[in-house]
Amino acid sequence: MDESCGKPPEHARRAFIEAAKEAGILMEYDW
């Protein structure tokens, strides 16, 4: 598990993006 690079695991990142979309806070982030 390589979590020391500063980037979250893919599944965690996707979960965050989904939550952000539902919350309506995704604006101009470069996903």
C-alpha positions, -999 to +999 in steps of 0.1 A: +000+000+000+017+032-012+000+060+007+031+079+014+031+097-019+004+120-008-023+107-031-053+087-017-061+052-031-082+052-063-114+040-045-111+067-019-105+093-045-136+082-065-157+082-033-146+117-025-154+129-061-188+113-059-195+130-026-182+163-039-205+160-069-235+154-047-226+183-025-221+205-055-186+216-045-169+203-076-161+234-096-128+238-115-108+210-100-086+191-125-097+155-120 
